[in-house]
Amino acid sequence: MTQLIDFRTSTNIVLANEGFPATTFPLGTPVAFGQVGLNVTPSDDNGGIRVLIKGEVGLFIFPDLEFDPVFQVDVVRGTTMNDPIISTTFVQYLAEIPGIQDITITAADFNVPPPQAGPLIYTIFATSVNVELGRPGPENFNASAYTG
């Protein structure tokens, strides 16, 4: 029988800011906007550990962009972009439709090895691939670990 081991949430920006955003996603630089540490121990590995991941990030397309913006969202098992990538999502928008856009992702990590010590950490990153984009929010990240 499947059992919930742990569930964690990370909220960076609760609600989307109306109007012109004060901060941006710089061009080509991954920005960590959420991180969770699940309390998983080696004794929890009863039939395999599975992790369900959900994330949400808002972006702002500035008026008069020359190119259609491309945005990337990555989830890693760990804390840096050098750690194992669990999910990568690319989204492209039309430059002629400026304003706030919302991206939601769902990912899963199967047969996860339990950490020898400490929490099982997941981090979500957002990257503006080809043009600088606004960062109005929301920014949320959730993960839940199951076994059995």
Secondary structure by P-SEA (a helix, b strand, c coil): cccccbbbbbbcccccccccccccccccbbbbcbbbbbbccccccccbbbbbbbbbbbbbbbccccccbbbbbbbbccccccccccbbbbbbbbcccccbbbbbbbbccccccccccccbbbbbbbbbccbbbbbcccbbbbbbbbcc
